[in-house]
Amino acid sequence: MGRSFVFSENEYYHIYNRGVEKRKIFLDENDYKRFTSLLFLANSDTSVHLSNYQGVSLLEIPKGNSIVEIGAWCLMPNHFHLLLKEKQKNGISLFMKKLLTGYSMYFNTKRHRRGVLFDGTFKAKHLNSDNYLKYQYAYIHLNPIGVIDNGWKEKKIKNIKKAKQFLFSYKYSSFQDYLGIKRDENNILSTKGFPEYFESSSDFEEMICEWLSFQENIDIKNIKDTP
């Protein structure tokens, strides 16, 4: 089934997809690193030939002008979440094509496999209200709790302290970037394209802690965009 809307410039979207047949798409540290690097490299109006940059950190390779704005991201073993803003016409579609094609080629070559890796066309939700947009910063960044607490979205988090510690150490999302931790992945985000919901890392941390402590946790029943 196709999307009921077309991407519009200066609008915000939650983009997500999972592995075909719910298979894992990240099997080791290098897989996460390659997808993370492609988040940076695919966001360009020019092509980058990786063979020209052997031995160079992929997140330091020079590229052209960005074609989307990236506000948040999170990688899970069998799916991913992105918060994007359409910066130019067809920017999201072009970015996702470059991102998913590049990663699929890498994954299939490395694992000597053929065929599709992702479950059809990537999914998207139009974030057409300020509350819905702000909610995504919690929703996307809290997703990793599922690694240590399966089913947490339908019931209370079993151990809030453990969940918080895990989130703060989880490398495969933009969580640490919002905490102000300096790392190469800082280059992926383009927060100036989004509302300033957090004036400081403390504001972001406070928001996360409020969600973790909320008695009912996140009301996931009405947000049907989980892979």
Residue, then its C-alpha position, 0 to 999 in steps of 0.5 A: m500500500g502506498r503512502s496517502f501523502v507526498f513529501s512536502e518541502n519544510e515538512y517533518y516526517h518520521i521515517y522507519n523500516r525493518g528487515v524483510e521477514k523481520r530479520k536482523i539487519f545489523l549483525d555486528e559493530n561494523d554493520y552499525k558503523r556502515f549504516t551510521s556513516l551512510l546517514f552522513l554520506a547519503n545526505s548529499d547532492t553529490s556522489v561519494h566514491l568510497s574507494n577514494y577514501q581508504g583508511v579515512s573515517l567515513l564520517e570525515i569524508p567531504k561531501g556536497n550540500s545536504i538534501v534533507e535535515i536529520g533531527a534524530w535517528c536510532l538503529m535497532p537490530n532489525h529496524f531503524h527510525l529517522l526524524l527528517k525534514e524535507k529540505q528540497k523537492n524529492g530530498i527524502s526519497l533521494f536520500m532514502k534511496k541512496l541510504l538503503t541501496g548503499y547499505s543493502m549492497y554492503f550487507n549482501t556483499k559481506r554476507h554473500r547473499r542476494g535479494v532484498l534486505f528491507d521490508g518493501t518501501f520505507k514507511a513514513k508518518h507526516l508529523n503535522s503538529d508541534n506536539y506530534l513532532k516533539y513526541q518523536y524525540a522521546y519515541i525514537h530515542l527510547n526505542p533501545i529499551g526494547v533490547i533489555d526490556n521486551g514489551w516495555k511499550e505495552k506495560k510499565i518499564k520493569n527497571i527505570k534505573k537500568a533502562k536509563q543507564f542503558l540508554f545513556s550508553y547506547k551508541y547507535s542513536s543520536f541520544q548521546d549527541y543530544l547529551g552533548i557528547k563529542r563524537d564523529e556522529n555529531n556530524i549527522l544531525s542538522t538540528k538547526g532545521f528543527p524547532e529548539y525544543f531543548e536549549s541545553s543537554s540538560d533539557f533533553e535529559e530532563m525530557i527523557c527522564e520524565w518519559l521514563s518516570f511517567q506511570e503509563n509510559i508512552d501511550i503507544k496504542n495510538i502511534k502505529d508506526t512501530p516496525 
